[in-house]
Each structure stands twice: as structure tokens, then as C-alpha cells.
Amino acid sequence: MRRSMVLIIAAVCFLSTVWPGNAEAQSRRPRQRRLRRLPVAEYVDKMKGGWIGQMAGVGWGGPTEFRYRGVIMAADKMPQWRPELINQFQQDDIYVEMTFLRTLELYGMDVSIRQAGIDFANSGYPLWHANNAGRSLLRKGVAPPDSGHPRFNKHADDIDYQIEADYAGLIAPGMPNVAIELGEKFGRLMNYGDGLYGGQFVGGMYAEAFFEKDTERIVRAGLRCIPQESQYAECIRDVLDWYKKFPDDWKKTWEFIEAKYQDDSDYRRFSCNKGDFNIDAKINGAYIVMGLLYGKGDPDQTIIISTRCGQDSDCNPSNSGGVLFTTIGFAALPDRFKSALNPEGKFSHTPYNFPKLVSVCEKLVRDSVVRAGGRIEKNDVGQEVFVIPARRPRPSKLEQCWEPGPIANSKFTEAEMAQITALAGKDINSAVEKFAHGWKAAACGFDMDPGLYAEMNGKKNVLVTHPLDRDTACVLSNKVKVMRADKTLLRLVVGHHPEGDWTLIVKADDKELLNTTVGKETAKDGWMEAEVDLSKYGGKEVKLELLNQPSGWSYEAGYWARIELVGYDLR
């Protein structure tokens, strides 16, 4: 009996060393990676759906942006969908991310973060919040990642990269680590901490949407792409938990989101505004998820719920619509979302129309698949198929804006600064010459479309300028010789945007002669006259400078209806 027991024990010990379930034996065998297969034609169809979803969401929600803050939009206030709303070629919530696509197209997936920063610095469209702060820092020589660091960028927790991160998932099907990596490259141009994680979360959802239709699973896939200890991850977990408690009452979940992520100061520690205006990435990310979960796969309800939650109510439905439409694919979308699409419409500030955009994404995803260790093969009927290794997401390290890590002390070199041609601003000198002969413009920003307008606010032939950035005035200058001291008046008629103001500064040979606000309090009906006495410069040549100086960075355009030198012989 004892001998039999010894033999049994020995046999068990032997089998345990070779049995496939044994950990040591498994470690000696090559691990078989799970592969995901995606026909290229199916990828293209779903990617096209993703772009259409973005365009539909931002077009439908556009008129409501920040009109509902801290309140649920009433159902009867939701705009009606019209098929022509799909043509969102002038919408910054769409075209800004195409700057990143263009950088990838030109330099490849291994492009450096510094080149990404140079390209973003050279962008010519208006920006706000983290995007604007990051770009301004880049133009001043603060290289990434410091351009997004909270020591320099006071908007680092804002929504900006979250708005723009769709591209990252659309060129990373089934590859969450590619979406995370792209966030580390492009998201750090302007964001940090939760502001960065919001974009990586969105990118991770898109990456999964090519293989999964269940929106809760898609949300959880995105959640795995960010640090679990972050407040952003806590926010998404909260929404998932409240959804389980109130699966048919999205307004109840909205109330819980409002109480914690709007009203609790512990969750708004780095918000750029502490009032009812909330552009923090967390609460707006919650509203993306609200649309996906409570929309239950319905395209209309997904966009409507994300919109009715309020705050950034065009960006949020753009993200939720884009993710959901990716799961559906272009071919299966309701006709009302694609029938009016203009294939030749060009996205502002980009070289792309819709077909070109699709082509660029397909090119980049081919590179992404191979770079990630996958391959492109043909199936039995000769169709190309992406074979993609399924890998666990590797989130970025935990950082929070209110307790940031060290800066990188990253500065652009002199050679790199020479590549940032946008430092000179928009060239409007041909317009200036038509408006006022002999005058030149310098440091004119791109915002609010500077140039010469036939009519503006009731005046004809109006020159519009805009400061280059928050700290840099747009300057109109001219050298004149004061020939007669008895008539020495500089006469100006200047105006402002109805929602903004600016500071008019007049200098002669660098000496300030006038400093006044042009705004609602000083400009009747939007316009005011100003006169500057130049008599003491009689008989002398003097350099005159007229500054459109920013005063608060809200609709800072300067409107010029007259620049007139009375009694002077201009030479």
C-alpha cells in the first residue's frame, strides 16, 4: 500500500512539471498572442462613419454651445436635425485635429513631439483655452511638453485635447497603445493630467469601437487607457455606477454628475473658471459617456443626450456621435446623416476634403498596424485584412494639475524657432495699403479673420486687425514728416466687436500719446472718434504706431473706419 502511494505521488509530481496548466511550463513555451482581424474595407467604412459622427454631433449641437450651464436643456430647445448640417468644414472642433494628421502624414508615426509643436505653433486658426495657451507658449519658445505643463499653462485641465483626440483612435483600430502614444505626442502640446487623459480615453474608445458594438464595453475599454487613480477615471467609473443604478433615468445620473463634478470644489481644483461655466475635461467627458450609455446605440438619442447635458454641448456630442457612428459604419448609417455631404468641401485650414481625409487615415493606419507588430494579409477572396495583435493598454503615468511633476525645461532652439513662421502673424499689408496708404501692419493675429471689409457694423470700408496673442498687440505703423505745425491732428474712427473690447494706444517715436479703451462704455453704437495732437513734431519726421492692444482676450479685434492725418504732407 505504501509502495503504491509513493508511485502515485511520484507520478503526480512528474505530471505537474509538464501539465499545460503549470506556470513554469507555460513560461517556457512561447506565448500565443491573441490576434484581431479587420478587413481593410470594413476599417475604411467604420472610419468614415467616425468622421461623419463627429460632424453630425458638432453640427447638431453647435447652436447650443455653453448656452446651458448647470442645467439640463429642455427637450423643446434641442435644434432640429437637417441633412445639410453635416457639412462642418468651418468647424474648429473638427479641423484642429487635422493639424495633427497633417504632421503624421508629412513626418510619419515616429514624428518627434518637438516637430508636432512647431506645426501646431504655425497653425493659423483662432484658438481658446488650453489650445490657445499652449500655442502661445510654443510661439514664445516654450517647447513641449512644457507648453502643456500647469506651471505655464493655466488651462491644462481643460477639454481641448479631449475635443481633438478622435483622430488618434480612428487611426488606431484595436491598438489602444497607439492612441495613448499619440496623446503623449500631441496632447501634451496643450494639456496635462486629466486634460490629457480625457483625450486618451476618447482615443481608446474609438480604438475599441472598430471591434465592439456594446457601448458600455467601449467605455470600459477607454477607461483602461488612463491611470485608474486619476480623477478622470473616477469620474467615468462614477457614471458607469450611476448608470447601473438608474439605467432608464439619465437625468438622475446627470444630477449626481452635477453635484460632484460641477459643485464640489475638490473636483475643480484646476478649473480655469469656478462658476457655472465648466470647460474642465472631467464633467464634459461624463457627458460624452452619458450619450453613449443612455443613447443605447441610437444615433439620434446619443447625440441628443450628450447635447442636452449642457456645457460644451457641441464638442461632447461630436465625441459620442463619432464613437457610436464608428461602431455602425458609413454604409449602414441613416441616410439623413450622409445624403447632403459635399465630398468636395474643404476643411478650413487644411489640405483635406472628405475623400482626401479618408485616404490619409487609411495610409496612416497601415503604418500603425505594421509599426505595432501586426501585418496586412489577404483572405480567401483576395481582400486585404489587418491582422492586429491584441495588447493590454499601458496608460501614461499618474499626474494631476494641482500637484504637477517637474517641468522639462524644454526650449526650442534658434533653428527650431526659425521654423515657426507664424510668429510674424497674418500678413494683411495689402489690405492695409488699400485702406490707408503708407501704413504697415505687424504682429497681426489670425483670430476673427483680419482684413479689409466692405462693411462692418454700419461703416463702409473697415479694416479689421487682431492682436497676435494675449501679450502682443497688432501694430499699424507709418513714418511721416510733419510739414505744418498749425494743423497737426491724427484723427481716428475705431470700433469693437459687440461682445468685446480692446485698448487703443497711439505712440510717436515710442512715446505714448494716447491710451484708451474701445468698448461699450466708450464707443457709442460700437464706434468712437479719437484725436491726437502732433503739433510738437512740426517740421520733423516721426514714426507713428497705432496699437490694437489686447485687454482681456475676448473678441479683441480692432475695427478701423478712419486713419487720417490732417494737414500733413505724407512722404
TIMIPA-746893 format. One record per residue (C-alpha): x, y, z. Coordinates in steps of 0.2 Angstrom, whole numbers, plus 5000, padded with zeros to 4 digits. Each point is the difference from the previous one (the first is absolute). Layout:
<nodes>
XYZ...
</nodes>
This chain:
<nodes>
500050005000501450125005500949954984498550044989499850175009501850054996499849964982498450104999500850155008501549984988498950004985499050155006501650105002500649954983498450054992500050165009501650054992499449974982498150035002499550154989499250095015501750015009500650185001501849954998499749894985498950144992501450135002501249884990498850004986499850154988498450095004498750004986499450184998498250034997499750074982498650114994499650004982499250154991499750014981500750164993498450044992499049985016501350115009499850144987498149995001500050015019501350145000499050104988498549975012501150075014500350164991498250024995499549985018501150145005499350114987498249965004500350025019500850174999498950064986498449955010500650065017500950164993498650135004499949945018501950025005500150065018498350074999499549875014501150005014499549915016498349964993499349874989499450064983498149994998499649874986499150144990501650104999500949864991500350064982499349904986501149904990500250054982501149894987501050164995500650025017501349864997501150114990501050075014501550054991500250175009499949925017501550015011499549855011500349904984501450084990501350035015500349815002500450004981501650105004500649855009499549884986501050124988501549985011499949815000499750004981501650114997501149925013499449835004499449925016501750025008499950194999500850095015499050105012501050154996499549994982498249985005500250165010500850104986498549954988498750045014500950175003499950044981498149965000499050154994498249985008499350085015500249905016499450015018500449945017501449865001500250004981500350195000501150005015501149854994500250084982500550175008501349915010500749914986500150164990501050075014501249865000499349895014500249834992498949855004499649925012500250165010498850094989498649895008500850005017498950095014501450115006499950094983498349954993498550055012498849914989500949835000498449915007498950074987499149904987501150044985500949844996498449905005499150104986501449954987500549835005498849914988501349994986501149905012498849855002499450014982501849964994500249875014498749864998500249885014501750085005499650105016501950035003500150094983498650125006500950025017501750034991499250134989499350095015501850015008500550084983498650124996499050015016501550075010500150154988498650085010499449885014500649905015499249885013498249984998500050124985501149884992499149845006498450064993500749994982500849835003498449945007499150064984501349924989499949845009498149994998500250034981501449864999498749885008498550064990500749914984499849835009498650035012498250064999499550005019500350185006500349955018501449894995500750144989500050125014500949875011501349974987500350194999500150005019501449875000501050134990500350125014500750005018498749925011500550115015499650164990498450115003499649974982499949825002499050025016498850114990499749864987499849875013498750105009499050024984500049824997499549965018498650134999499449934983499849835008499050075014498950114988500149914984498450094993500250175008501450104993499550165008500249925017501849954996500250184993499650075018501349895008501350064987499550185003500249985019501749935000500950064984499150174999499750055018501449915010501550115000501149855003499649954982500450174993501750035007500750064984498550064991500350164990498350075006499249955017498250064995498749924990501050004984501049835001501249964986500949875011500349844991499249895014498250065000500050024981500749824998498649945011498850084988500849904986499749845009498250055005499650014981500849834997499249915014498350075000499950024981500049815000500749994982498850124993500950144990498750135003499849975019501949995002500350174993498450075008500549955018501850054999499350174993498650025013501349975015500650184996501750085002501149974984498549934991500749994983501649925004499349875011498749934988501450014986501049885011498649885004499250014983501749964992500349855011498349934997500050034982501649914999499249845007498650024986501150044985499650124986499049894989498849955013499750185007498350084998499950094983499650165009501850015007500949984983498850054986500550184999501949985003501050104988501549894995500950154993499850115015501750055007500350005019500650175005501950025003500449834993500449924983498649885002498249974993499149845006500749884988501850065003499749995019499549824998501549964989501250085012499349905015500149844990501850034996500450045018499149855007501049884989501650075007499249995018499649814998501749954994500950125012499049915014500649834995498549954989499949974982498950024984499549844992498749944987498549885004499349864989499250124989501550124997499450145012501350085011499849975019500950095014500749875012500250095017500849945016498850025015501050095013499650065017500050195002501450085008499450165007501150165003500650035017498950085013500250195000498750135007500050194996499950055018501549905005501050004984501749914997501650104995500150104984501149944986500950174998499649974981500450144989500050014981501750034992500450154989499949894985498349935006499350185003500550054983498749864994498650095009499550124986498450045009500950115012499950144987498149985000498850024986500550114986498750124997501150144992499150004983498450035009500850145011500750084985498350014991499350075016501350135005501450034988501849995008499549905015500649835005499449865011501149895012499549865012498349994994499249845007498949884990498550005011498350084994500650014982501050164999499950094983499150144991498149995000498850094989498850035015500149975018498850055014499250144989501750074993500649974983501849964996500649935017501749935004500049865013501549965010500349885014501449985013501349864997499749935017499550055018501650105002500450064983499050154992499750014981500950164995499650124985501550114996500550144989501550124998499450184997500750174998499150135009500050154988498850125008499950035019498450095000499049854994500649855009498649885004500049814998498149964999499449825003498349924999500149835008498849865006499849845009499149834999498450015009500649875012501750075003501250145003501850054997501250135005500550144987501850065003500850144989501950025000501150134991501949955000499649875014499250135011498249965006498850144995498349915002499449855010498149975000498849865000498949974985498549915007498250025004500350135013501050114988499449974983498250054996499149884988501749905000501050154993501050145007501150144994501750055007501250144996501850025004500950165000501749984991500450194999501649985010500849904986499750134987501550004987500649835006499949824993499149895013499549825001498249985005499349835007498249965003499949855012498549885000500549945018499149855008499050045016499349845005500149884986498249994995499550064982501550125000499950054982500350184996498850084987500750154991498950114989501250154999501850045002500350184994501450125002499350174998501150144993501549884996501049974985500449825001501649944993
</nodes>
